[in-house]
Amino acid sequence: MKLSFCTNFLFTVGDDGHLIIYDVKDKDPKGRRDKDGIGMEYSDEILTLDSRLEELDQKKKSLFADN
């Protein structure tokens, strides 16, 4: 996930290669609550396992090797 420089768009990419672009309407997180009424904070980073990244890298290399 990546937020555009102007913060108007959020970009996400799936394992299948699809790019989805979201138009950000509400940029103010104040007032957001989870199901228990506790304020929710946004994550500062996205956590991905190194093993998952290595798996995807090997898959990409094998696809390029086949061509």
C-alpha positions as CSV (number, residue, x, y, z in Angstrom):
1,M,0.0,0.0,0.0
2,K,1.2,3.5,-0.8
3,L,-0.3,6.8,-0.4
4,S,0.2,9.3,-3.2
5,F,2.4,12.4,-2.5
6,C,-0.7,14.6,-2.6
7,T,-2.5,12.2,-0.2
8,N,-5.5,12.0,-2.5
9,F,-5.0,8.4,-3.7
10,L,-4.1,5.1,-2.1
11,F,-2.5,2.5,-4.2
12,T,-2.6,-1.3,-3.4
13,V,-1.2,-4.2,-5.4
14,G,-2.3,-7.8,-4.9
15,D,-0.4,-11.1,-5.4
16,D,-2.2,-11.5,-8.7
17,G,-0.7,-8.3,-10.0
18,H,-3.9,-6.2,-9.9
19,L,-3.4,-2.5,-9.0
20,I,-6.3,-0.8,-7.2
21,I,-6.4,2.9,-6.8
22,Y,-8.6,4.4,-4.1
23,D,-9.8,8.0,-4.0
24,V,-9.2,9.2,-0.4
25,K,-12.2,11.3,0.7
26,D,-11.8,11.5,4.5
27,K,-8.2,12.2,5.6
28,D,-9.0,12.9,9.2
29,P,-8.8,9.8,11.4
30,K,-10.4,11.5,14.4
31,G,-13.6,9.9,15.6
32,R,-12.7,6.5,14.2
33,R,-13.7,3.7,16.6
34,D,-13.4,0.0,16.6
35,K,-16.3,-2.3,17.6
36,D,-15.5,-1.8,21.4
37,G,-15.6,2.0,21.0
38,I,-11.8,2.3,21.4
39,G,-10.0,4.8,19.1
40,M,-8.2,3.1,16.2
41,E,-4.8,4.3,15.0
42,Y,-3.4,3.8,11.5
43,S,-0.3,1.6,11.0
44,D,2.9,3.4,10.2
45,E,4.2,0.4,8.2
46,I,3.2,-2.8,6.6
47,L,4.6,-6.0,8.0
48,T,5.4,-8.8,5.6
49,L,7.3,-12.0,6.5
50,D,10.7,-12.3,4.9
51,S,9.8,-15.9,3.9
52,R,6.8,-14.5,1.9
53,L,9.0,-12.0,0.1
54,E,11.5,-14.7,-0.7
55,E,8.8,-17.0,-2.0
56,L,7.4,-14.2,-4.3
57,D,11.0,-13.4,-5.5
58,Q,11.6,-17.0,-6.4
59,K,8.3,-17.2,-8.3
60,K,9.2,-14.1,-10.2
61,K,12.6,-15.4,-11.1
62,S,11.1,-18.7,-12.3
63,L,8.6,-16.9,-14.5
64,F,11.3,-14.8,-16.1
65,A,13.5,-17.8,-16.6
66,D,10.7,-19.6,-18.5
67,N,10.5,-16.8,-21.1
